[in-house]
Amino acid sequence: MYHSFFHLSRNPFDLTPDPRCFVSTKRHDEALSVLYYGIRQHKGFVVVTGEVGTGKTLLLRCLLGLFKESKDIVFAYLFNARLTSTEFLQYILADFGLPISGKSKAELLFDLAQFVIERGSKNQTTVLIVDEAHHLSEDILEEVRLLANLETTDNKLLQIVLVGQPELDAKLDNVCLRQLKQRIAVRTKLGPLDAEETQRYIERRLVIAGADKNACSLITEEAVLRVYRHSRGLPRLINTLCENGLITAYARHLSVVTPNVIDDVAAEFRLGIIEQAEADSADSSKEEIQRAIKLLLDLYPKRQTVIAGDSALDKPGRGSEQA
């Protein structure tokens, strides 16, 4: 709709995680390198966590793209973690291309073990990737731990990647899962972009979409700062603000996205509600601290008075005893 207006060849801020739109940042490059290293070196367990909208799924899509270029890697990609233990195994085997019809859980486990062992004997890599892993139940996580026992004296035969929100970290800290936590060999975390990375991200996305070298002129510098403030550096929210900013600018016949446009979009998506809630929470905490300090100050002189009074009362008593 607005592509020709802004001389773009495609949508620059599509919310669909497309590896062709991957923008290299320090955090994402490190995470991708850690993932690839952990799997290629047969480290066994790899865990990736990050807040909602930090680009975890896009990172996985890029990783899967690298896998498809390798002839010795096969993978099962599980994106629905709300399954029973039997459904979990069925999904994995089906994604590996193994038959599952009419088989018991024990038969599924046996077939999976044989598949992984056979590939391991040929120095081939077998990978299980679980997205949204923070939704996994403790029972399923225990199943995952048992799958990690598929190993030789030198290597882990099944590489397991768990990807999820910070709740996954909390879940893995559970004492009931300490055996699983101790098996984690590689761990990395995705965070939001800083202001400079946000600007580079926006410019690079516009260039990928066909904008010329002056891509930054489509969204003013002040508008980019507003995007960063409202999105707090989360790529998904950056995409939402910029996409709707371009649509709004087009509808208003503006040649560039201005700060007011970004503010209007942020208000429409109620992004300020989060900021206000955080500010209110901070103000509330400050008020509680101030009340506590006042209470202590009020109590302190009273306690001094009581102590002084007790001492005064004690003195005659001691004097009388001596008399």
C-alpha positions, 0 to 999 in steps of 0.5 A: 500500500505505502511501498510505492509512496516511499519507493520501497520494494517490500514491507520493511517491518513485517512481524513474520520472523523472516531470516532475510530480514535478520539484522546483525547485532552484538547480542544476536550474533553472540547468541547465534554463534553460541547456539551453532557452537554448542550443537556442532561440538555436540555439547548436549544441552543448550538453553536460550532465554529472552524477554517477549519480542527480543527475536528468539524465533527469528534467531531459530529460523536463521539457525535452521537455515544454517542447518539446511545447508549442512548435509550431516544435520537433521532436526526436529523443531517443536513449537507447541510445548503444551503436549503430553509426554506421549504426544511429545515423543510422537511429534519428535519422531514424526518430525524426524520422519519416523513412523509413529502409528499404533506405537506405545511410548516404549516403542517410540523411545526405542525407535528414537534411540535406535535412530539417534545411535545409528546417526551417531555411529556415522558422525552425523548430528541430530538436533531437537529444538523446543521453542516456547520451552517455558510452557513445558511441564516438569514431566516433559522436562524430565523426559527431555533429561532422559533423552539426554542420556543418549550418549557415548563416552565421547559425545552426546548423541542428541543435541537439545536446544530449549528456547523460551522466556525468562520463566524458563530460567526460573523453572530450571532453577526448581530443585526438582529439575536440578539434574536437568540444570546440571546437564546444561552445557551452553547457555545464552540470553537475548536482551533488548537493543540499545538506542544506537542498535535501534537506529541501525536496526531501523536503517538496515531494515529499510535498506533491505526493503529497497530504500536508498542510502538515505533510508534514515531520512524516511524516519526522522532522527527524533522519531527513531528516538521515540521508537526506542523510548516506546519500544524499550529496544524490543525488536517486535515493538520496533517493527510494530511502531515503524510499520504503523508509522509508515502507514500513518505517514502515508495516510497523512501524505507525509514524506517522512515519519515524524515524532508525533506520528510515532507518539500517536501510534504508540498511544493507539497500541497503548504502549504508554500504559506499560510505561505509566504502570512502571512509573506508578510502581516506582512512585509507589515504592518511593512513597513506601520507603519515605513512609518507612523512614518517617515512621522510624524517625518518629519512633526514634525520639520516642524511644530516646525519651523512654530510655531517658525516663527509665534511667531517671526512674532507676536512679532514685531506686538505686539511691534508695537501695544504697541509702 
